[in-house]
Amino acid sequence: MSAPGVLSLAVAGAHLSGQPLNGELTRLGARLLRACRTAPCYHLFALPGGPPFKPGLLRVGEGEGAAVEVEVWEVPLAGFGAFLEGVKPPLAIGTLRLEDGAEVKGFVCEPYGLEGAEDITRFGGWRAYLRSKRS
C-alpha cells in the first residue's frame, strides 16, 4: 500500500534503473522502493519498434506464465498525470500482482500490440534479455 500522496508503480523495461526512460521517473521525484518479481502469471514480450526498445507485459492464467523481474517505484501523485500522458499504446497502466501477493499499478501491454513481438518470458526480465542480445 502506498503512502499518502504517492503511488507504487511497477516497471519492467525502459523505465528500470539505468534504462533509457528511467529519467521520466526520477524527474518526477520518484524513488526506487525495491526490485522484486511479479507473480508467476505473466508473459514478457520484446515489442517491435524503438528506440527506445520496450517490453510488453501480458497477464495470463495461473500456471501459464512466469515470474518477471520488476522494480517498484514510489511516484508522487502530483506528477503522475503528466507521466501517464507519455504512456503510448499499446502500453498502458494496469494492476500487477507481485510475487508476495501485493497488487500495484504497473505497465501492461494491450494484446493487439503483441503482433510481431518476440516472447522473451524465458529470460525472466528485460535486463537478462538485453544481455542476451549483446552476447
N, C-alpha and C positions, 0 to 999 in steps of 0.2 A: 504494500500500500504506500502511496506517495504522501509526502508531507504536504501541508497546505501551500498552495501557490506553485507547485511543481507537478510534473507528470513523469512517470517512469516510462522510458521508451527503449525498446529493444531494437538493435540494429544488427544486420548480418552481412553487410557488404561494404559499399563505398563510403559509408559513414563510420566504419570502425576506426579505432585509433590508428593513426598513421596512414590511413587511406585518403584518396583524393577529396572526398566530400566531408571529412571529419570537421573541417573548419566551419561548416554551416552550423554544427552543434556548438563548438567552442565559442564562436562569435556571439551566440545567444547567452553565454554564461552557463551552458550545460556542464555537468561534471559526471565523470565516469563513476558509477556505483560498483559494478562488478562485471566480470566475464563469467559466463556460465553456458549452459546448453538449453535448448528447447526440450520439451517432452518429445519422446520418440514417435512423433506423428506428423513429420514434415518431409517434404522433398525440396531440394535446393537445385536451382537451375541457373546456368550462365545465360543471361539474356542476350539476344542479338543486339548489335549497335554499340555505341560508345565511340570514343572515350567520353567520360569515364565509363569503364565497363562496370556492369552491375549484375548482382544476382537477383533472383526472384524466389521467394519462399512460399510454398503452397502447402496448406494443411490437408492431410489425407486421413483415412480411417486409422483407428488404433491398430497397431501391428503391421501397418502397411508402409510406415515411414521410418525415419531415423531421427536421432537427436542431432541438432545442428548447433555449432558454436555461435554465440551471440554476445554482445555487450549490452548491458542495461545502463542507460544514461538518465540522469535527473535533469529534466528540461524545464526552465521557468515557463509557466503558463503564459506570462505576458508576451513572450515572443513566439509561442507555438503556432499561432495563426499564420504568421508570416512564413515560418518554416514549412507549414503544411501546404501553403500555396506553391512552394517549389517542388512538391512531390508530384511527379508527372506519371500518367498512365503508361504502362499497365501496373505500376506500383501504386500502393495505397497504404493507408494506416488502418490496421485491424487490431484484433486482440490475439496475442500469442500466449501459449501455455508453456511455462518453463519446466525444467526437469524436477524442480521442487514442488510443483503444483501451482505456483503463483501464476496469476494472469496479469500481463502488462500490455500496453499498447506497443505496436511494432510494425515494421514493414512487412507487407504481404504482397503477393502478385495476383492479379486477376488472371483467371485461366486462359483467356484469349491471348495474353501476352507470351504464352509459352510456345507458341508456334515458332519453330525454328530454333528453340532454345535447347541447350545441352543439359541433360540431367547430370548434375555433379554431386548428388547426395552422397555417393560413396566416399568422397573426400572429407565429409564431416564438417566442412566450413569453407568459407570464401578464401581465407588465407592459405589453407592447405591446397586448395585448387590453384591459386595463383602460383604457389611454389612449384606445383607440378608442371605448369606451363613454362617455367624458367629452366627446368631440367631437360 
